[in-house]
Amino acid sequence: MKRLAWLVLCCFASNAYSNDEVSITLVGYISPVCEFTSQNSNLEFSSNGIANTALEINCNSPMRISMQSLNGGLSHEKSNKISPYNINWSLEGANKSVSVSAQAIKSTYSFNIDEILFDSIAEIQLTLDEPLIYAGRYQDVIRIEMTPSVVSGGVL
């Protein structure tokens, strides 16, 4: 009888110390999205040769910003005259500023932002190298593209 009680006690004790293990894997995914809007898409240089605008940026991943100038400067409507200007970026929240000439972005110019910018503002200032002297209309178009990336440095 003692043996039977001992055997039953051992069976209960071994069951009390047995363990089972379960692993649970959790997965989540959010698609990268970059949205931006310009406060003013038609800029006119002031008499002191400066034009300003801002971009409102909302991006949930690091990004690559690419710019391209159609003419590489302000093209005069009735001549081959191209008036050079510079573009200065200041990005709130990224501690990043970029300065580049319109001529340099005639071929696409890109730079990376490693920070994630929710509800941020990019201040853009355009500055003429020399005053405009010929009468008539001048024009250039700057194409700006922001590409999100889950890998720092943008998508190549």
C-alpha positions in Angstrom: 0.0 0.0 0.0 2.8 2.3 0.8 4.3 1.5 -2.5 1.1 2.2 -4.4 0.8 5.6 -2.6 4.4 6.4 -3.4 3.9 5.5 -7.1 0.7 7.6 -7.4 2.5 10.5 -5.7 5.4 10.2 -8.1 3.1 10.3 -11.1 1.3 13.4 -9.9 4.7 15.1 -9.1 6.1 14.4 -12.5 3.0 15.8 -14.2 3.2 18.9 -12.1 6.7 19.6 -13.4 6.2 18.7 -17.0 6.0 21.8 -19.3 4.8 22.5 -22.8 6.1 25.3 -24.9 4.3 27.4 -27.5 5.9 30.1 -29.7 3.7 32.9 -31.1 5.0 35.0 -34.0 3.5 38.4 -34.4 3.8 40.3 -37.7 2.7 43.7 -38.8 3.2 45.8 -41.9 2.6 49.3 -43.0 3.2 50.3 -46.6 5.7 53.2 -47.0 3.9 56.4 -48.0 5.3 59.9 -48.7 2.9 62.8 -49.4 3.8 66.4 -49.9 2.0 69.5 -51.1 3.4 72.9 -52.1 2.0 76.0 -50.6 2.6 77.8 -53.9 3.4 76.1 -57.2 3.7 79.3 -59.3 6.5 81.4 -57.9 7.6 84.9 -59.1 10.9 86.3 -58.2 10.7 89.6 -56.3 12.7 92.7 -57.3 15.5 91.6 -55.0 15.8 88.3 -56.9 14.3 85.9 -54.3 11.3 83.6 -54.4 10.1 81.4 -51.5 7.8 78.5 -50.9 7.3 75.7 -48.5 6.4 72.0 -48.9 4.3 70.2 -46.3 5.8 66.7 -45.9 4.2 63.7 -44.3 6.3 60.6 -44.8 6.3 57.4 -42.7 9.8 56.2 -43.8 13.2 57.6 -44.7 13.1 59.1 -48.2 15.0 60.1 -51.3 14.3 63.6 -52.7 15.0 64.1 -56.4 14.9 67.4 -58.2 15.2 68.3 -61.9 15.2 71.7 -63.6 13.7 71.8 -67.1 16.0 74.6 -68.4 18.8 74.6 -65.8 17.9 78.3 -65.1 15.3 80.9 -66.0 14.9 80.8 -69.8 14.0 84.1 -71.5 11.0 83.7 -73.8 12.5 85.5 -76.9 16.2 84.6 -76.6 18.6 81.9 -75.7 19.4 83.7 -72.4 19.4 81.4 -69.3 19.6 83.3 -66.0 21.1 81.1 -63.3 19.6 80.8 -59.8 20.2 78.7 -56.7 17.9 76.5 -54.7 18.3 76.4 -50.9 16.4 73.7 -48.9 15.9 73.7 -45.1 14.1 70.7 -43.8 12.4 71.0 -40.4 12.9 67.9 -38.3 15.8 66.6 -40.3 18.5 69.1 -39.5 19.3 69.1 -43.2 19.9 71.9 -45.5 20.8 71.6 -49.2 22.0 74.2 -51.6 22.3 73.5 -55.3 22.2 75.5 -58.6 19.5 75.2 -61.1 22.2 74.2 -63.7 23.3 71.3 -61.4 19.8 69.9 -61.4 19.3 70.0 -65.1 20.3 66.4 -64.7 18.4 64.9 -61.8 19.9 65.8 -58.4 19.0 63.6 -55.4 19.7 63.5 -51.7 18.6 61.3 -48.9 16.7 62.0 -45.7 17.2 59.3 -43.0 14.7 60.8 -40.6 11.0 60.1 -40.7 9.1 63.3 -41.3 5.5 63.4 -40.1 3.8 66.8 -40.6 7.1 68.6 -41.4 7.9 71.7 -43.5 10.6 72.1 -46.1 11.4 75.8 -46.7 12.6 76.4 -50.2 14.3 79.7 -51.2 15.3 80.4 -54.8 17.8 83.2 -55.4 18.9 84.7 -58.7 22.7 84.9 -59.3 22.2 88.2 -61.2 19.2 90.5 -61.7 17.0 89.9 -64.7 17.7 92.7 -67.3 15.9 91.8 -70.5 12.3 92.7 -70.8 9.9 89.7 -71.2 8.9 86.5 -69.5 11.4 84.1 -67.9 10.4 80.5 -67.0 11.7 77.3 -65.6 10.0 74.2 -64.1 11.4 72.3 -61.2 10.2 68.7 -60.8 10.4 67.4 -57.2 9.9 63.8 -56.3 9.9 62.2 -52.9 10.3 58.4 -52.8 9.7 56.5 -49.5 12.0 53.7 -48.5 12.0 51.2 -45.7 15.7 51.1 -46.2 17.5 54.3 -45.2 18.5 56.4 -48.2 15.6 56.0 -50.5 14.9 53.7 -53.4 17.5 53.5 -56.2 
